[in-house]
Amino acid sequence: MTTTIQRVTDEYSACGLPLALRTNGLYADAIAVTVRHLADIRFERAPTPAELRLVCEYCAYFINAPAWVLPKRELAMLRASVIHIATVADLANWLWGCKQIGLRPL
């Protein structure tokens, strides 16, 4: 039995917003595990490296949406740093940066 991974594409809505791809398949599962872990790191399991990779792929897709244009400097920093996320702590810091400019990828 082979598992097909649904890849995040470069498709966005007509107004440049990210599509709700996180509601389907492996991305949804990986995001759910990660969100639960970030909410309670003591009792919820950490995402596996493969799950973290899927979450990072979705975050890269989300932050690169054409609709996000301001603030330019902060967006540029978030877009550049998303590819360097390697741990759950890195992801938490990156998500905090998104929250500071009003974006909630997860």
PyMOL CGO cylinders between C-alpha atoms (Angstrom):
from pymol import cmd
from pymol.cgo import CYLINDER

trace = [
    CYLINDER, 0.00, 0.00, 0.00, 1.39, 3.39, -0.96, 0.3, 1, 1, 1, 1, 1, 1,
    CYLINDER, 1.39, 3.39, -0.96, 0.51, 6.69, 0.62, 0.3, 1, 1, 1, 1, 1, 1,
    CYLINDER, 0.51, 6.69, 0.62, 0.02, 9.69, -1.59, 0.3, 1, 1, 1, 1, 1, 1,
    CYLINDER, 0.02, 9.69, -1.59, 0.97, 12.99, -0.02, 0.3, 1, 1, 1, 1, 1, 1,
    CYLINDER, 0.97, 12.99, -0.02, -1.18, 15.92, -1.02, 0.3, 1, 1, 1, 1, 1, 1,
    CYLINDER, -1.18, 15.92, -1.02, 1.21, 18.72, -1.89, 0.3, 1, 1, 1, 1, 1, 1,
    CYLINDER, 1.21, 18.72, -1.89, 0.50, 22.35, -1.21, 0.3, 1, 1, 1, 1, 1, 1,
    CYLINDER, 0.50, 22.35, -1.21, 0.32, 24.12, -4.53, 0.3, 1, 1, 1, 1, 1, 1,
    CYLINDER, 0.32, 24.12, -4.53, 0.83, 27.69, -5.58, 0.3, 1, 1, 1, 1, 1, 1,
    CYLINDER, 0.83, 27.69, -5.58, -2.90, 28.13, -6.09, 0.3, 1, 1, 1, 1, 1, 1,
    CYLINDER, -2.90, 28.13, -6.09, -4.64, 30.89, -4.18, 0.3, 1, 1, 1, 1, 1, 1,
    CYLINDER, -4.64, 30.89, -4.18, -8.15, 32.29, -4.20, 0.3, 1, 1, 1, 1, 1, 1,
    CYLINDER, -8.15, 32.29, -4.20, -9.14, 34.94, -6.75, 0.3, 1, 1, 1, 1, 1, 1,
    CYLINDER, -9.14, 34.94, -6.75, -8.24, 37.68, -4.27, 0.3, 1, 1, 1, 1, 1, 1,
    CYLINDER, -8.24, 37.68, -4.27, -4.87, 36.13, -3.41, 0.3, 1, 1, 1, 1, 1, 1,
    CYLINDER, -4.87, 36.13, -3.41, -5.78, 34.44, -0.13, 0.3, 1, 1, 1, 1, 1, 1,
    CYLINDER, -5.78, 34.44, -0.13, -4.55, 30.95, 0.77, 0.3, 1, 1, 1, 1, 1, 1,
    CYLINDER, -4.55, 30.95, 0.77, -7.00, 28.14, 0.12, 0.3, 1, 1, 1, 1, 1, 1,
    CYLINDER, -7.00, 28.14, 0.12, -8.14, 25.95, 3.01, 0.3, 1, 1, 1, 1, 1, 1,
    CYLINDER, -8.14, 25.95, 3.01, -5.89, 23.04, 2.03, 0.3, 1, 1, 1, 1, 1, 1,
    CYLINDER, -5.89, 23.04, 2.03, -5.20, 22.31, 5.67, 0.3, 1, 1, 1, 1, 1, 1,
    CYLINDER, -5.20, 22.31, 5.67, -8.67, 20.81, 5.98, 0.3, 1, 1, 1, 1, 1, 1,
    CYLINDER, -8.67, 20.81, 5.98, -7.75, 17.80, 3.84, 0.3, 1, 1, 1, 1, 1, 1,
    CYLINDER, -7.75, 17.80, 3.84, -5.63, 14.71, 4.34, 0.3, 1, 1, 1, 1, 1, 1,
    CYLINDER, -5.63, 14.71, 4.34, -2.16, 14.53, 5.78, 0.3, 1, 1, 1, 1, 1, 1,
    CYLINDER, -2.16, 14.53, 5.78, -1.83, 18.30, 6.16, 0.3, 1, 1, 1, 1, 1, 1,
    CYLINDER, -1.83, 18.30, 6.16, -4.91, 18.39, 8.39, 0.3, 1, 1, 1, 1, 1, 1,
    CYLINDER, -4.91, 18.39, 8.39, -3.58, 15.57, 10.54, 0.3, 1, 1, 1, 1, 1, 1,
    CYLINDER, -3.58, 15.57, 10.54, -0.13, 17.11, 10.88, 0.3, 1, 1, 1, 1, 1, 1,
    CYLINDER, -0.13, 17.11, 10.88, -1.56, 20.53, 11.71, 0.3, 1, 1, 1, 1, 1, 1,
    CYLINDER, -1.56, 20.53, 11.71, -3.93, 19.04, 14.30, 0.3, 1, 1, 1, 1, 1, 1,
    CYLINDER, -3.93, 19.04, 14.30, -1.09, 17.20, 16.05, 0.3, 1, 1, 1, 1, 1, 1,
    CYLINDER, -1.09, 17.20, 16.05, 1.09, 20.31, 16.01, 0.3, 1, 1, 1, 1, 1, 1,
    CYLINDER, 1.09, 20.31, 16.01, -1.63, 22.64, 17.31, 0.3, 1, 1, 1, 1, 1, 1,
    CYLINDER, -1.63, 22.64, 17.31, -2.48, 20.23, 20.14, 0.3, 1, 1, 1, 1, 1, 1,
    CYLINDER, -2.48, 20.23, 20.14, 1.20, 19.93, 21.06, 0.3, 1, 1, 1, 1, 1, 1,
    CYLINDER, 1.20, 19.93, 21.06, 1.74, 23.69, 21.04, 0.3, 1, 1, 1, 1, 1, 1,
    CYLINDER, 1.74, 23.69, 21.04, -1.32, 24.12, 23.26, 0.3, 1, 1, 1, 1, 1, 1,
    CYLINDER, -1.32, 24.12, 23.26, -0.09, 21.59, 25.84, 0.3, 1, 1, 1, 1, 1, 1,
    CYLINDER, -0.09, 21.59, 25.84, 3.48, 20.42, 25.35, 0.3, 1, 1, 1, 1, 1, 1,
    CYLINDER, 3.48, 20.42, 25.35, 3.44, 18.35, 28.54, 0.3, 1, 1, 1, 1, 1, 1,
    CYLINDER, 3.44, 18.35, 28.54, 0.65, 15.97, 27.59, 0.3, 1, 1, 1, 1, 1, 1,
    CYLINDER, 0.65, 15.97, 27.59, 0.32, 16.05, 23.81, 0.3, 1, 1, 1, 1, 1, 1,
    CYLINDER, 0.32, 16.05, 23.81, 2.83, 14.26, 21.63, 0.3, 1, 1, 1, 1, 1, 1,
    CYLINDER, 2.83, 14.26, 21.63, 5.21, 16.29, 19.51, 0.3, 1, 1, 1, 1, 1, 1,
    CYLINDER, 5.21, 16.29, 19.51, 4.80, 16.11, 15.75, 0.3, 1, 1, 1, 1, 1, 1,
    CYLINDER, 4.80, 16.11, 15.75, 7.08, 13.69, 13.96, 0.3, 1, 1, 1, 1, 1, 1,
    CYLINDER, 7.08, 13.69, 13.96, 9.71, 15.17, 11.64, 0.3, 1, 1, 1, 1, 1, 1,
    CYLINDER, 9.71, 15.17, 11.64, 7.48, 14.28, 8.67, 0.3, 1, 1, 1, 1, 1, 1,
    CYLINDER, 7.48, 14.28, 8.67, 4.48, 16.00, 10.28, 0.3, 1, 1, 1, 1, 1, 1,
    CYLINDER, 4.48, 16.00, 10.28, 6.57, 19.07, 11.08, 0.3, 1, 1, 1, 1, 1, 1,
    CYLINDER, 6.57, 19.07, 11.08, 7.72, 19.17, 7.45, 0.3, 1, 1, 1, 1, 1, 1,
    CYLINDER, 7.72, 19.17, 7.45, 4.10, 19.14, 6.26, 0.3, 1, 1, 1, 1, 1, 1,
    CYLINDER, 4.10, 19.14, 6.26, 3.19, 21.94, 8.67, 0.3, 1, 1, 1, 1, 1, 1,
    CYLINDER, 3.19, 21.94, 8.67, 6.17, 23.98, 7.47, 0.3, 1, 1, 1, 1, 1, 1,
    CYLINDER, 6.17, 23.98, 7.47, 5.13, 23.42, 3.84, 0.3, 1, 1, 1, 1, 1, 1,
    CYLINDER, 5.13, 23.42, 3.84, 1.67, 24.72, 4.63, 0.3, 1, 1, 1, 1, 1, 1,
    CYLINDER, 1.67, 24.72, 4.63, 3.11, 27.70, 6.54, 0.3, 1, 1, 1, 1, 1, 1,
    CYLINDER, 3.11, 27.70, 6.54, 5.35, 28.57, 3.57, 0.3, 1, 1, 1, 1, 1, 1,
    CYLINDER, 5.35, 28.57, 3.57, 2.33, 28.38, 1.26, 0.3, 1, 1, 1, 1, 1, 1,
    CYLINDER, 2.33, 28.38, 1.26, 0.30, 30.53, 3.67, 0.3, 1, 1, 1, 1, 1, 1,
    CYLINDER, 0.30, 30.53, 3.67, 2.88, 33.27, 4.23, 0.3, 1, 1, 1, 1, 1, 1,
    CYLINDER, 2.88, 33.27, 4.23, 3.63, 33.58, 0.50, 0.3, 1, 1, 1, 1, 1, 1,
    CYLINDER, 3.63, 33.58, 0.50, 0.02, 34.34, -0.40, 0.3, 1, 1, 1, 1, 1, 1,
    CYLINDER, 0.02, 34.34, -0.40, -0.17, 37.38, -2.71, 0.3, 1, 1, 1, 1, 1, 1,
    CYLINDER, -0.17, 37.38, -2.71, -2.85, 38.98, -0.51, 0.3, 1, 1, 1, 1, 1, 1,
    CYLINDER, -2.85, 38.98, -0.51, -0.34, 39.65, 2.26, 0.3, 1, 1, 1, 1, 1, 1,
    CYLINDER, -0.34, 39.65, 2.26, 1.47, 42.85, 1.30, 0.3, 1, 1, 1, 1, 1, 1,
    CYLINDER, 1.47, 42.85, 1.30, 1.83, 44.86, 4.51, 0.3, 1, 1, 1, 1, 1, 1,
    CYLINDER, 1.83, 44.86, 4.51, 3.89, 45.26, 6.62, 0.3, 1, 1, 1, 1, 1, 1,
    CYLINDER, 3.89, 45.26, 6.62, 6.52, 44.67, 3.96, 0.3, 1, 1, 1, 1, 1, 1,
    CYLINDER, 6.52, 44.67, 3.96, 9.55, 44.34, 6.20, 0.3, 1, 1, 1, 1, 1, 1,
    CYLINDER, 9.55, 44.34, 6.20, 7.97, 41.85, 8.60, 0.3, 1, 1, 1, 1, 1, 1,
    CYLINDER, 7.97, 41.85, 8.60, 6.46, 39.82, 5.77, 0.3, 1, 1, 1, 1, 1, 1,
    CYLINDER, 6.46, 39.82, 5.77, 9.83, 39.61, 4.05, 0.3, 1, 1, 1, 1, 1, 1,
    CYLINDER, 9.83, 39.61, 4.05, 11.42, 38.37, 7.26, 0.3, 1, 1, 1, 1, 1, 1,
    CYLINDER, 11.42, 38.37, 7.26, 8.69, 35.75, 7.82, 0.3, 1, 1, 1, 1, 1, 1,
    CYLINDER, 8.69, 35.75, 7.82, 8.87, 34.60, 4.20, 0.3, 1, 1, 1, 1, 1, 1,
    CYLINDER, 8.87, 34.60, 4.20, 12.63, 34.21, 4.40, 0.3, 1, 1, 1, 1, 1, 1,
    CYLINDER, 12.63, 34.21, 4.40, 12.63, 32.49, 7.79, 0.3, 1, 1, 1, 1, 1, 1,
    CYLINDER, 12.63, 32.49, 7.79, 9.87, 29.92, 7.17, 0.3, 1, 1, 1, 1, 1, 1,
    CYLINDER, 9.87, 29.92, 7.17, 12.25, 27.75, 5.16, 0.3, 1, 1, 1, 1, 1, 1,
    CYLINDER, 12.25, 27.75, 5.16, 14.62, 27.51, 8.13, 0.3, 1, 1, 1, 1, 1, 1,
    CYLINDER, 14.62, 27.51, 8.13, 12.12, 26.06, 10.62, 0.3, 1, 1, 1, 1, 1, 1,
    CYLINDER, 12.12, 26.06, 10.62, 13.63, 22.82, 11.93, 0.3, 1, 1, 1, 1, 1, 1,
    CYLINDER, 13.63, 22.82, 11.93, 12.01, 22.30, 15.35, 0.3, 1, 1, 1, 1, 1, 1,
    CYLINDER, 12.01, 22.30, 15.35, 8.70, 22.84, 17.08, 0.3, 1, 1, 1, 1, 1, 1,
    CYLINDER, 8.70, 22.84, 17.08, 10.32, 25.71, 19.01, 0.3, 1, 1, 1, 1, 1, 1,
    CYLINDER, 10.32, 25.71, 19.01, 11.35, 27.34, 15.72, 0.3, 1, 1, 1, 1, 1, 1,
    CYLINDER, 11.35, 27.34, 15.72, 7.78, 26.95, 14.50, 0.3, 1, 1, 1, 1, 1, 1,
    CYLINDER, 7.78, 26.95, 14.50, 6.37, 28.47, 17.69, 0.3, 1, 1, 1, 1, 1, 1,
    CYLINDER, 6.37, 28.47, 17.69, 8.64, 31.50, 17.31, 0.3, 1, 1, 1, 1, 1, 1,
    CYLINDER, 8.64, 31.50, 17.31, 7.69, 31.86, 13.64, 0.3, 1, 1, 1, 1, 1, 1,
    CYLINDER, 7.69, 31.86, 13.64, 3.98, 31.65, 14.50, 0.3, 1, 1, 1, 1, 1, 1,
    CYLINDER, 3.98, 31.65, 14.50, 4.48, 34.32, 17.16, 0.3, 1, 1, 1, 1, 1, 1,
    CYLINDER, 4.48, 34.32, 17.16, 5.96, 36.59, 14.46, 0.3, 1, 1, 1, 1, 1, 1,
    CYLINDER, 5.96, 36.59, 14.46, 2.88, 35.98, 12.31, 0.3, 1, 1, 1, 1, 1, 1,
    CYLINDER, 2.88, 35.98, 12.31, 0.61, 36.80, 15.23, 0.3, 1, 1, 1, 1, 1, 1,
    CYLINDER, 0.61, 36.80, 15.23, 2.40, 40.11, 15.73, 0.3, 1, 1, 1, 1, 1, 1,
    CYLINDER, 2.40, 40.11, 15.73, 1.25, 41.27, 12.27, 0.3, 1, 1, 1, 1, 1, 1,
    CYLINDER, 1.25, 41.27, 12.27, -2.25, 39.80, 12.57, 0.3, 1, 1, 1, 1, 1, 1,
    CYLINDER, -2.25, 39.80, 12.57, -1.80, 36.54, 10.64, 0.3, 1, 1, 1, 1, 1, 1,
    CYLINDER, -1.80, 36.54, 10.64, -2.81, 33.11, 11.96, 0.3, 1, 1, 1, 1, 1, 1,
    CYLINDER, -2.81, 33.11, 11.96, -1.59, 30.34, 9.66, 0.3, 1, 1, 1, 1, 1, 1,
    CYLINDER, -1.59, 30.34, 9.66, -2.74, 27.50, 11.93, 0.3, 1, 1, 1, 1, 1, 1,
]
cmd.load_cgo(trace, "trace")
